[in-house]
């Protein structure tokens, strides 16, 4: 049975997830607006969207508001927010080291998403629970992206090096968390390959 507009409104967790989805195109639009504080406002929008990422999950569990639609939309909203913001940052900075960092983040998001979907089809998604490393990675990645969204040529000199440093620490944690997920899934991956 589908959710009505009223059901969507009454489910606070799902409403927050939907809001996060709607904030993504707004973030892009504001980021490219031709006024002085556009990057600062875009960073605030990203920060707000990042907070809803934590809050919707917390409320869904606390108030028992979990729905199949929410379980579908939540990771979609997360991935869109991270991937599109990564592209914005890479386009703005357009250097080799930023392209490498963003490429690793994008590749990890796609690989882990595909791995989760495959494990879920096999009924073994419980083995791929979010680890503490992944949670720290996400928090650090969000802080790095907020910092890098603030960057624009002619702005404060420290923003780009600080944001880049934080992003590279997040990239390290990204690879570490992906390795942990792959380690858990490796027996099933190996078995699947042998059956081919």
C-alpha positions in Angstrom: 0.0 0.0 0.0 1.4 3.4 -1.0 2.0 6.4 1.2 -0.4 9.3 0.9 0.8 12.9 1.2 -0.7 13.0 4.7 1.3 9.8 5.7 4.5 11.3 4.3 3.9 14.5 6.3 3.0 12.7 9.5 6.1 10.5 9.3 8.7 13.0 10.5 11.7 10.7 9.6 10.5 10.2 6.0 9.7 13.9 5.7 13.3 14.7 6.7 14.7 12.2 4.2 12.5 13.8 1.5 13.7 17.2 2.5 17.3 16.0 2.1 16.6 14.9 -1.4 15.1 18.3 -2.2 18.1 20.1 -0.7 20.5 18.5 -3.2 19.3 20.5 -6.3 18.9 23.6 -4.1 22.6 23.2 -3.0 23.8 23.0 -6.6 21.7 26.0 -7.6 22.9 28.2 -4.7 26.5 27.1 -5.2 26.5 28.6 -8.7 24.5 31.7 -8.0 26.5 34.9 -8.9 26.6 36.5 -5.5 29.3 36.9 -2.9 28.0 34.5 -0.2 26.7 31.7 -2.4 29.4 29.2 -1.3 28.7 30.0 2.3 25.0 29.5 1.9 25.6 26.2 0.0 27.8 25.0 2.9 25.0 25.8 5.3 22.5 23.9 3.1 24.9 20.9 3.0 25.3 21.1 6.8 21.6 21.1 7.3 21.2 18.1 4.9 23.9 16.3 6.8 22.1 16.8 10.1 18.9 15.4 8.6 20.9 12.3 7.6 21.5 11.5 11.3 18.2 12.8 12.6 15.9 10.9 10.3 17.5 7.6 11.2 17.4 8.4 14.9 13.7 9.4 14.8 12.8 6.4 12.6 14.3 4.0 15.3 13.2 6.0 18.3 9.6 6.6 17.3 9.2 3.3 15.3 8.6 5.2 12.1 10.6 2.9 9.8 9.0 2.3 6.4 10.0 0.5 3.3 9.9 3.8 1.4 12.2 5.3 4.0 14.6 2.4 3.8 14.8 2.9 0.1 15.0 6.8 0.0 17.5 7.2 2.9 20.5 5.7 1.2 19.5 7.3 -2.2 19.4 10.7 -0.5 22.8 10.1 1.2 24.5 9.0 -1.9 23.1 11.9 -4.0 24.2 14.4 -1.4 27.8 13.1 -1.1 28.3 12.3 -4.8 26.9 15.6 -6.2 28.8 17.6 -3.6 32.0 15.8 -4.4 31.5 16.7 -8.1 30.9 20.3 -7.2 34.1 20.4 -5.1 36.2 18.6 -7.8 34.9 21.1 -10.5 35.8 24.1 -8.3 39.2 23.0 -7.2 40.1 21.0 -10.4 43.5 19.7 -9.3 44.9 16.2 -9.6 44.9 15.5 -5.8 41.3 16.6 -5.5 40.2 14.5 -8.4 41.9 11.4 -6.9 40.2 12.0 -3.5 36.7 12.5 -5.1 37.2 9.5 -7.4 38.0 7.3 -4.4 34.9 8.5 -2.5 32.6 8.0 -5.6 34.1 4.5 -6.3 33.6 3.5 -2.6 30.0 4.7 -2.5 29.2 2.7 -5.6 31.0 -0.5 -4.6 29.6 -0.6 -1.1 26.1 0.2 -2.4 26.3 -2.6 -4.9 27.8 -5.0 -2.3 25.0 -4.2 0.2 22.3 -4.8 -2.5 23.9 -8.1 -3.5 24.2 -9.3 0.1 20.6 -8.3 0.7 19.4 -10.4 -2.2 21.3 -13.3 -0.6 19.6 -12.6 2.7 22.9 -11.7 4.4 22.7 -8.0 4.7 23.0 -8.2 8.5 26.7 -9.0 8.1 27.2 -5.5 6.5 26.1 -3.3 9.4 27.6 0.1 9.6 30.9 0.0 11.4 32.3 2.6 13.8 35.0 3.4 11.2 32.3 4.1 8.6 30.5 6.4 11.1 33.7 8.4 11.8 34.5 8.5 8.1 31.0 9.9 7.4 31.3 12.6 10.0 34.8 13.6 8.9 33.8 13.6 5.2 30.9 15.9 6.0 33.1 18.3 7.8 35.6 18.3 5.0 32.9 18.9 2.4 31.5 21.8 4.4 35.0 23.3 4.5 35.6 22.8 0.8 32.2 24.2 -0.2 33.3 27.4 1.5 36.4 27.6 -0.8 36.5 30.0 -3.6 39.5 31.7 -5.3 40.4 34.9 -3.5 38.9 33.7 -0.2 40.8 32.8 3.0 44.0 30.9 2.2 43.6 28.2 4.9 40.2 26.8 3.7 41.5 24.8 0.8 44.5 23.1 2.7 42.4 22.4 5.8 39.5 21.0 3.7 41.9 18.9 1.6 43.6 17.5 4.7 40.3 16.5 6.3 39.1 15.0 3.0 42.2 12.9 2.7 41.8 11.6 6.2 38.2 10.7 5.3 39.5 9.0 2.1 41.8 6.8 4.2 38.9 5.9 6.4 36.8 5.3 3.3 39.2 2.7 2.0 39.5 1.2 5.5 35.8 0.8 5.9 35.4 -0.6 2.4 38.1 -3.2 3.2 36.2 -4.2 6.3 32.9 -4.6 4.3 34.8 -6.6 1.6 36.4 -8.8 4.3 32.9 -9.7 5.7 31.5 -10.4 2.2 34.6 -12.2 0.8 33.5 -15.8 1.7 30.2 -15.2 -0.2 32.0 -13.4 -3.1 34.5 -16.3 -3.4 31.7 -18.9 -3.4 29.7 -17.0 -6.0 32.8 -16.7 -8.2 33.4 -20.5 -7.9 29.8 -21.1 -9.1 30.3 -19.1 -12.3 
